[in-house]
Amino acid sequence: MDMDCPTVLCIDDLPQVLELRKATLEPRGYCVRVALSGYTAMKIL
């Protein structure tokens, strides 16, 4: 993961939504982390 890019944490229980967000944000220069639950998001944080 590139530490120079801004990081976005996307949380959703639908993998399709997360893939869409990732595909939209990464080409714009964001590092995207995804979580399928609040629990997983808290572990990432």
VONU-542133 format. One record per residue (C-alpha): x, y, z; residue number from 1. Coordinates in steps of 0.05 Angstrom, whole numbers, plus 5000, padded with zeros to 4 digits. Each point is the difference from the previous one (the first is absolute). Example, Ala and Ser with C-alpha at 12.3 -4.5 7.8 and 13.67 -1.06 7.14 Angstrom:
residues 2
> 5246:4910:5156:1
> 5027:5069:4987:2
//
This chain:
residues 45
> 5000:5000:5000:1
> 5027:5068:4981:2
> 5007:5044:5061:3
> 4999:5065:4960:4
> 4929:4993:4976:5
> 4939:5018:5043:6
> 4966:4938:5028:7
> 4925:4988:5000:8
> 4967:4945:5041:9
> 4936:4975:4966:10
> 4952:4960:5042:11
> 4941:4962:4971:12
> 4970:4930:5006:13
> 4994:4993:4925:14
> 5066:4981:4965:15
> 4974:5028:4934:16
> 4994:5069:5031:17
> 5070:4997:5028:18
> 5029:4978:4933:19
> 4964:5058:4965:20
> 5026:5051:5050:21
> 5070:4972:4995:22
> 4998:5001:4924:23
> 4976:5072:5002:24
> 5049:5027:5052:25
> 5066:4965:4985:26
> 5008:5030:4930:27
> 4991:5069:5033:28
> 5060:4989:5045:29
> 4969:4973:5063:30
> 5023:4939:5039:31
> 4937:4961:5015:32
> 4990:4953:5058:33
> 4935:4961:5004:34
> 4962:4967:5056:35
> 4937:4957:4997:36
> 4980:5016:5072:37
> 5008:5052:5055:38
> 5042:4950:5039:39
> 5049:4991:4943:40
> 5003:5075:4990:41
> 5018:5010:5073:42
> 5056:4949:4993:43
> 5027:5038:4940:44
> 4998:5065:5038:45
//
